[in-house]
Every structure is written in C-alpha cells, then in structure tokens.
Amino acid sequence: MKSINDVEPCFSPDDKEFAFLPEQLDATLEWVTKLRRKNASWKDARGAIEHYLHHHKANPSHVKRQVERAKELVRPWLM
C-alpha cells in the first residue's frame, strides 16, 4: 500500500506540501477514492505519505506537519 506514485500528485512538487493547491486537492480526492475501493485504513494512507516524504528526504518536522494535514483531510474517509 506504500505506493509513492499514487500519493505523489497530492503533493506540491517543490516543497512537498500535502494538498496545498486546488489541483492537489483534486488529486487527493482521487487518491482517497482509490484507497476506499481497496478498503485501506488511515494507517495505510499515513504509511504511503511517510514513505513518499522519506523518499524525498523530508525532515521529520515536515513529515509530521504533512501527516497532520493529511489526517484532517483523509482520515475521516478511511476506516
């Protein structure tokens, strides 16, 4: 479930902010829809986000902020 490619469009390309611009919000909606079809949990989504950010060498505080942002937007839709 930790596919970098699936979650990548949810992030801004330069600063790796989650769902920052309208097109990233649209991508996030599509991603959440895919996750729901797979019966994925918030834990799965969080893992994909963390994996993506670690792959791009994000510092721990940035990872924490992005996971918190994603939690607000994504967690209510997942089990």
Secondary structure, 3 states (H helix, E strand, C coil): CCCHHHHHHHECCCCCCECCCHHHHHHHHHHHHHHHHCCCCHHHHHHHHHHHHHHCCCCHHHHHHHHHHHHHHHHHHCC
